[in-house]
Amino acid sequence: MSFLAFLLLGLIAGAIAKAILPGRQGGGWFVTLLLGVVGAMLGGWLGSVLFGANLQEFWSLQTWLLAIGGSIVVLLIYGLIVGGSRRRES
């Protein structure tokens, strides 16, 4: 998969993960892109380690599910870090 396709996958996976998670997550499109790319990397790595998944195809359902799942995990961690610091400031 090319680098541009990977960025597009990360952006869309991050946006889908934000839509799936309840509540309001902060950050604009750039934060969504970063978290989505990190989530896609995490999901791809976990998928290859745990399930032996091959993530070379952009249009593969397996690739998208692992990227979205990884993005959800990264968004949850991001929410705990950012949400925890906001509560302490108030």
C-alpha positions as CSV (number, residue, x, y, z in Angstrom):
1,M,0.0,0.0,0.0
2,S,1.4,3.4,-0.9
3,F,2.1,6.1,1.7
4,L,-0.8,8.3,0.4
5,A,-3.2,5.4,0.6
6,F,-2.1,4.7,4.1
7,L,-2.8,8.3,5.1
8,L,-6.2,8.2,3.5
9,L,-6.9,4.9,5.3
10,G,-5.8,6.5,8.6
11,L,-8.0,9.6,8.1
12,I,-11.1,7.6,7.3
13,A,-10.5,5.0,10.0
14,G,-10.0,7.8,12.6
15,A,-13.2,9.6,11.5
16,I,-15.2,6.3,11.7
17,A,-13.7,5.6,15.1
18,K,-14.7,9.0,16.3
19,A,-18.2,8.4,15.0
20,I,-18.4,5.0,16.7
21,L,-17.2,6.2,20.2
22,P,-19.8,7.9,22.4
23,G,-19.2,11.3,23.7
24,R,-17.3,14.2,22.3
25,Q,-13.7,13.8,21.4
26,G,-11.6,16.9,20.9
27,G,-9.3,17.6,18.0
28,G,-9.9,18.6,14.5
29,W,-9.1,16.9,11.2
30,F,-5.3,16.9,11.8
31,V,-5.7,15.2,15.2
32,T,-8.1,12.7,13.6
33,L,-5.5,12.0,10.8
34,L,-2.7,11.5,13.3
35,L,-4.7,9.3,15.6
36,G,-6.1,7.4,12.7
37,V,-2.7,6.7,11.2
38,V,-1.3,5.6,14.6
39,G,-4.4,3.5,15.1
40,A,-4.0,1.9,11.6
41,M,-0.4,1.1,12.4
42,L,-1.4,-0.3,15.8
43,G,-4.3,-2.3,14.4
44,G,-2.1,-3.6,11.5
45,W,0.7,-4.6,13.8
46,L,-1.6,-6.4,16.3
47,G,-3.4,-8.1,13.4
48,S,-0.2,-9.4,11.9
49,V,1.2,-10.5,15.3
50,L,-2.0,-12.1,16.7
51,F,-3.8,-13.3,13.6
52,G,-1.1,-13.4,10.9
53,A,-3.1,-10.9,8.8
54,N,-1.7,-9.7,5.5
55,L,-2.4,-5.9,5.1
56,Q,-1.3,-5.2,1.6
57,E,-4.7,-4.5,0.0
58,F,-6.4,-1.1,0.5
59,W,-9.9,-2.4,-0.3
60,S,-9.6,-5.4,2.0
61,L,-12.3,-5.6,4.7
62,Q,-9.7,-7.1,7.0
63,T,-7.4,-4.1,6.6
64,W,-10.2,-1.6,7.3
65,L,-11.5,-3.5,10.4
66,L,-8.1,-3.7,11.9
67,A,-7.4,0.0,11.1
68,I,-10.7,1.1,12.7
69,G,-10.2,-1.2,15.7
70,G,-6.7,0.2,16.2
71,S,-8.1,3.8,15.9
72,I,-10.7,3.1,18.5
73,V,-8.1,1.9,20.9
74,V,-5.9,5.0,20.2
75,L,-8.8,7.3,20.6
76,L,-9.7,5.8,23.9
77,I,-6.2,6.2,25.2
78,Y,-6.1,9.8,23.8
79,G,-9.4,10.5,25.6
80,L,-8.0,9.2,28.9
81,I,-4.9,11.3,28.6
82,V,-6.5,14.5,27.4
83,G,-9.7,14.1,29.5
84,G,-7.7,13.4,32.6
85,S,-5.6,16.6,32.2
86,R,-8.7,18.7,31.6
87,R,-10.4,17.5,34.8
88,R,-7.3,18.4,36.9
89,E,-7.2,21.9,35.5
90,S,-10.8,22.7,36.4
